Amino acid sequence: MASTMSNDFLPTGGRIFTSIPDLFFIPEFVFGGLVWMLLASADLIIFPNPLSWVMFVSLFCFIMTTAWFFIFLCGANQSSICPPLDVGYHFVAVVFYLSASVILSYITLLRGGGDLKIYRLDIAAVVMSYVATLLYFLHVIFSAIRWKRS
């Protein structure tokens, strides 16, 4: 049995604001941006410091999500390779953010509450990091479901 597939695999333009996995773009921007802003405001990131991985992950995912969002917005996502790329990118983002969240939690726990203001910023960054991980996880699940249906 031959099935007919529409060329309209993924939503484009304003329709990305009405489809379930793509609704997660905006909260991913917000929470991912909050992670690196809180981290940057609380610490001096030095290269051997494990927090540099957290900073890399949050900036990388923020930039890539922005690029992917504009690809969807402009309608350049209608290739047959885009649904698996959508799933693949968000899966990588989940793995990256989960590793970064665990590292950030551990470093925050080790540093303790020496300076209360910085400790509170670190706690907020940990919470935002886990929320961003959850959002990317939900996005990958719903993107995989959409890919399976297409």
N, C-alpha and C positions, 0 to 999 in steps of 0.2 A: 504494500500500500504506500503510495507516494503521498506525502503530506506537503501541503503548500505552506511556505513560510513567508510571512510579510517581511518586507525590507525594514520595517519600523521595529527594530529590536528593542531599542531603548528610547525613553522619552527625550524630547529636545525642547529648547526654548523654555517658555513658561510652564510647560507640562511637568518639568522636573520638580516643581513645587507642589505637585499633586500626587506624585507616585511615592509609594511607601519607602523603598530603600533610599530614594534620592532626597527625601525630606530630612534625612540625617546629615546632609552636607552642612547645613547652617549650624546645628549644635556641635558638629565636629570642629568647625571653625572656632566657635566660641570657646569650647572647653580645651581644645588643643592649644589655642592661642593663650588662654589663661595659664596653662601649665608653664609655657616658656616665659611668659611675663612674670609670673610669681617667682619662678626659679631665678630669673635674671635679676629681679629686684631684691632677692634675699641673699644671694651668694656671689662671690667672685669665682667664676668657673675657670679652673686651671686644667690644663690638658690631662695630666694623669688622674685627675679626680674622676671617680665614677659618675658624678653628676654631669660630666660632659656628654656621656652617652644619652642621658635623659634629655639634655638640651638638643643634641643632634636629632633624636627621634621626634621630639615635638616640633622642631623647625622643619625637618624633612617631611613629616606628615602634613604639616600646615601648608607648605609650599605645594606638595603633590596633590593634596585635596583641592587646593585652589585651582591648580592647572586642570585637574580632572573635572571640577565643577564648570570651568569655562569651556572645556571640550563638550560637555553635555549642553551647556547653555547655547553654544554656537551651532549645535547640530552636527558636529564632526564625529559623532559616536555611532553612526549607522552601519559601520563595517561589521562583518560577522565575527571579527576578532575582539570586538569591544566588550561583549558580555563576559567572556572568560578573563579579560584584562581587568574588568571591574571587580570580579570576585578575587582575582589574584592580588591586585593592589590592596584591597581591603583586608585580605588575609595576612599579607605581609605587615600591614599597619597594626593589626591585632597582635601579632607576635612581637613586633617591635615595642608597642605600647605596654604590653603585659610585662615584658622584660624590664622596660624602663620604670614601670610602676613599682615592681618588686624592688629594684635597686633604690629608687627614691624612698620607698617606705623604710628599707633597711638603714639607709644613711640618716634619715630623719630620726629613727629610733636610736641609732648610735650617738648622734649628736645631743639628743635629749633636749631639755628645756633651758639651756644656758642663757641665751638671749631670748626672752619671751616673744618679742616682735618677730624675729627671724624664725623661731620655732613655729609660730602661728602661720607664717607665710609658707613654711615647708609643709605643714599639715594641710593647708588649703591646696597646695600643689599636688600633694598625694591624692587627695579626694578628687580633684579635677582630672588627674591622670587616670584614676580608675574609672571615672565617668566617661572619659574619652575612650578608654579601652572597651567599655560596654557599648558605647555608640558605634564604634568601628565593628565590634562583634555582631551587633544587630544588623548593621549594614551588609556585612559579608553573608550572613544567613539569608536575608531577604534578596540580595543580589544573586545568590546561588539558586534560590527558588525561581527567580525570574529567568535565569539562564537555563534552568531545566525546562521551563515552560516554552522557551523560544525555539 
